[in-house]
Amino acid sequence: MVDKKTYVEESESNGNNSNNNITAGKRDDVSAAVAESEGSSSPIIELEIQDIEGIGPTTARKLKEAGIVSVMDLAVTSADELAVEINASKESAAAFIIAAQKLLRDSNVLEKEFITADAALEKRRSMLRCSTGSGALDDLLLGGIETQAVTEFYGEFGSGKSQICHTLCATARQPVESGGLDANTIYIDTEGTFRPERVQEIARSRGYDSTQILKSIAVCKVYNSSHLELIIKNLGKYVDDFKAKLVVIDSVISLHRAEFAGRGTLADRQQRLNSMLHKIIRLSEIYNIAVVITNQVQSSPDTFFGDPTKAAGGNVLGHASTYRIYLRKSGENRIAKMIDSPYHPYSDVRFTVNERGSDDIEEEMKKKSSSSSKKSAKVEEEDE
């Protein structure tokens, strides 16, 4: 049991050995690494667990036995979960987590606790966005799928959720200037809908190197809700190992919905979903990754007017998503509607699904090509 006394003793021990802080040389190295990684696809900063204030060899060993091998892993862990895993009090666990986050801030990996609004705006302007493959859908999202955010697509079967995810796997590997993230993708498949040949078809149709794209996707087939929760728990390690910038979970609720049936298990299901989703949120912010989740729908029988379809998962899932987009069929095309967002306008757009994955409707593409040809013809006439 690691009590407050043990925590203080380890703090003093660390203080005598290494002053409980990163030395000036280490700080310079970390700052240089951060500056260098701003232009790279996957900034990974190597910091030691024992660099954290208050953590000595004994606690470091317990953390590693619990699967927490890096400062980033510790920073995204919840206090309750950590207290159980290392057999410590909740206060000690919270102190370790706060110290880990402080070390990341001091090393310029995380932003400071308080920054001015203009600095926050400048940071958001430089945030990476990944194209969905459809210009109309990208316009709805004001540029594409954001990093440091959880984007949720929900809709009935055949509405295009998995097709958008497959397209994102292809576009994420592209350079940043081409609307990609120039990084790898982790695809967590809970419904058995991932098809590598579909990603290959999308890549070839768009003129991408399909071999390189397939090599850049790490697929995880999940079989039950406990397996999914375990994957999410260790997701930070997988993001580092695969150098991923995009994480796709298709779908986030299907396994919990199947295993927790009836009102008697609803509270347990929602609590487990809530813990998992908040872990995903923390991971997206600290690891600077884009997270895309798909969600199923349910019908509301008491709705007499309007669309009776609503997202599954209740308020827990609704509050966890940064952006929520509703997809529905419209003949051969699809309609995407922004349902919830901190700053996007509440509007809808039309797109289609073809051999290129999620794409603009052909009529719109023809209009764009015809208008551009007219402009070029007009320029040529003026030159003559």
N, C-alpha and C positions, 0 to 999 in steps of 0.2 A: 504493500500500500504506500503510495507516494503522498505523504501529507505535506503540510506547509513547512514543517521543520526540515524535511528532506529537501524540499524545493529551495529553501534558504541556504542549506548546506551546499547543495550543488551550485547555487549561484555564487557563493563565496569561493568554492573550489575553482569554478571557471574564472572568477575574477582574479585569483592568484595566478592562474596559469596563462590566461590570454586576455585579461582585462575586460572580458565579456563583450568585446566589441570587435568589429573588423578593423584591422590595422589600416593606416593611411595607404600603404601600398596596395592592399587588397581592395580598398575603396576605389583607388585609381584604376585598377584592373577591371573591376565590375563596371565602372562608369564607361570605360573604353569599350567594353563588350556590349554594353547597352547601345552606345552610339553607333557601333559597327552593325549591330543587329537590327537597327531601325530600317535599314535598307534591305535586309535579308528576309526570307520567307518565314523562318521560324526562330525567333529570338529565344535561346535557352540559356539561362544564367545558372552556372554551377555554384551553389552555396552549400556549405556543410551544415548538417543538423547541429553540430556542437558549436557553430558560430552564434547560435541563438542564445540570448541572455537567459540564464536560469537552467539550461539543459547541460547536464554532465554526462559522463560515459554510461552510467546506469540507465538514465532515462533515454538516452540515445539508443541503447541496445533494445529497450522495451519498444520504442517507436519503430525500429527496424523490424522487430519480430511481429509487430502489428501491421506491417506493410507500408509504413510511412518512412520513405527513404530519402525524401528531399524536403527542403524548406517550403516549396510550393505545395506539396502534399499536405503538410501540416497546416498551412495557411487556409486551406479550403475545407478542413475538417471541422465538424461541429463539436462543441465542448462535451455534450452528453455522450456522443459516440466515442470520443477520445478517452474520456474518463473510464469508460468500461473496458476499452482495449488495453490500456496501460495500467489498469487497477489503481487509479488515482482519484482524488477528490475532483469535483466539478470545477472548483475554484482554481486548482493547480492546472487542470487541463485548459481552462480559459486563459490563464496567464501564459501558457506555452504558445497558444494560438496567437494571442495578441503580440507576443514577442516575435513570432515568426513574421507576422504582417509588418511589424515595425522594421525588422531587418530588411524586408523587401522594399519598403519605402525608402529607407536609408540608402539602399543600393540602386535606387531609381528604377526598380522593376515595377513597382506600383506607384501610382500618383499619391501625392500627399492627401491627408485626411480632409483638408480644406484648401480649395483653390478658387480663384476668382472666376466669375462667369465667362469673361472674355477668354481666359485660358482654357476653360472647358469647351468653348465654342471652337477655338483653334484646334484643339485635339480632335474634336468630332469631324472637322473638315478634312483632316488627314487620315481618318479611319478608312480601313479597307472595306470594299464591297465586292461581292461575287455576283456575276450576272446569272440570271435564271435561264438565259437563252432566248427569252421573249422580251423585245424592247418595251412592249406595252406593260408587261408585268414588272419590269425593272423601273418604269416610270411610276407605277403605283407604289413601289417601295423606295422611290426617290434615289435610284441608283443601283439597287440590288440588295442582296442579303448582307446585313451588317455583321461585323465582328463585335465581340463583347455584348452580344444580344441573343435572345432565344426567339426564333421566328417559328410560329406555328401555322401549319396549313391543315384545315379540317374540311371534310366534305364526305359525301356518300361514296360508295364504291364506283370506280370508273370516272371520278371527277378530275383526275390528273395529279393526285398527290405524289404517288410513287414515280410518275413520269418526270415531275419537276425535280425530285431527288436524284434520279438517274442523270438528268441533264446537268445538275449542279456538280456531280462527280466529274463530268467531262470539262466543264468550264473552270472549275477550281484549280486545275493543273496549269491553266493558261497564265501568261504574264499579267502583272497588275495593270499595265497600260491597255491590255486587251479585255479587261473586265474580269480577270481571274484573281486568284490569291497566290499563284505561283508556289503551291504547296500541296501536300498530300491530303487524303480524305479518309476518315473513319466512318464506315457504314454499319450501323447496328441494326440488324434485320430481325424483327420479332414475328413477322407474318409470312416469311418465306417468299417474299416478292422480289428480292434482288436478282437480277439477271445480267451477268457480265456480257452476254451477247447483245443485250439492248444498249449497254454503255458503248460497246464496240461500234454498233450501228450509228449511234448518235455522233460519236467521235469522227467516224469516217464521213458521214453526211456533212459535217461541219468543216472537214478538211484538217482535223487534228491527227496527231500521231496516236492511234488507238492502242498500240503496244505500250507506250509510255504511260498513257492514262490508266490502263488496267493495272499496271505495276504500281501506280500511285494510290490505289484504293485498298485499304485494309478492311475486309469484311468480317463481321462477327455475327454468327448465327446464334440467337438466343432462344432457349427452349422453355423457360418458365420465369415467373416474376422474380424469384430469388436470384436466379442467374443474372437477370437484367440489373438488379440492384447491386450485385457484386461487380459487374462490369462498370457501372457508373461510379462506384466507390473507388475503383482503381483507374478511372479514365484519365486522370492527370498523367500517370505513368505511361499509358498508351499514347497519349498526345505527344509526349517527349520522345518516346521510342520511334514512332512513325513520322515525327515531324509534321504533324497534321495541323491544318488551319481551319478545316471544316469537319464538323461532326454531324452526321445524319442519324436520327433515330426514327425508324419506320416500322411500327408505330409505337408511341410511348405508352399507350394505355391498353392495348389489346390483351396482353397477358394478365394484367391485373383485373381487367374486366371479366375475363374468362374464369379465373381462379377464385375470385371473391364474389360469389353469387348471393343475392338476397340482402335484405336490409340489415340482418344481424352482423354481417362482415363489412358493412359500408364504412363505418368509422375507422376500422383497422386499415382498409384499403386506402382511404383518403389520406390517412396519416403517413403511410408508407410512400404514397405518391408524392406527398408534400415534401418529405425529407429528401427524396430522390431528385425532385425538381429544383429544390433550393441548392443542392449540391451542383447540379448542372449550371445554375445561374452563376454561382461562385467560380466554377471552372471557366466559364466563358469570359468572365471579367479578368481573372488573374492570368490565365493563359492566352488571352487576347485571341480567342477563336470564335468562329461563327457556328452557332448551333441551330440546326433545323430539325423540328419534330413534326410528325404527322399525327393527327388525331381522328378518331372515329366520330360518328354522329348518332344521335338518338332522336326519335320522334316524340313530340309533345302532344298527347291526345286531347288536351284541353284547349288547343289553339284552333279556333274556328275560322279566323281570317289571317291571311299571310302565310309565310313559310313555317311549317311546324318543326322543321329540322333545327336542332341545336347541338352544339358540341358536347361530347361525352366528357366525363371527368369533373363536372361541376365547377364551383368557384375556385377550388384549389388549382386546377389546371388553367383556368381563365386568368387568375392573378399572377401565375408564374410566367406566362408568356409575355415577352416584351412587345411583340407584334403578332396579331392574330388575323389570318386571312381565311375567308370562307370561299371554298371552290364549289361550283355547281355546273351541271351540264346545260348546254344550250344548243341542241341539235348536235352537229358534229364538232362544235366548238365548246369552249369553256369560258365561264365568267368568274373572275376573281374579285372579291369585295373586301375592302379593308374594314374589319369589324372593331379592332381595338389597337390603338397606337398612341404613344405620348405626343407625337407631332405630325403624323401623316394625315392628310385630308381623308375624310370618309367618302370614298368614291369607289367605282368599280371599272374594270377593264375587261376586254375580250381577248382571248388568245386561243391557240389551237395546239393539238398534239399530233405530230407527224414523225417521219423518219429522223428528223432533227431533234426530237424530244419536244419540250415546250417551246413554241415558236409563235411568231406573229401570224395573224390571219393572212392568207395569200392575197386577198383583195387589197389589204392595207400595204403589203409589200409591193404589189403592182403599182399602187398609187404613188408610193415613195419613189420607185424606180422611174415611173413615167414623169413625175415632177422633176426629178433630177436630170432626166434626159432633155426635158424642155428647157431647163435652166442652162444646161451645157450648150444646147442648140442656139439659144438666145445669145450666149456669150460669144459663140463662134461667129454669129451674124454681126455682132457689134465689132468684133475684131476685123472682119472683112470690110 
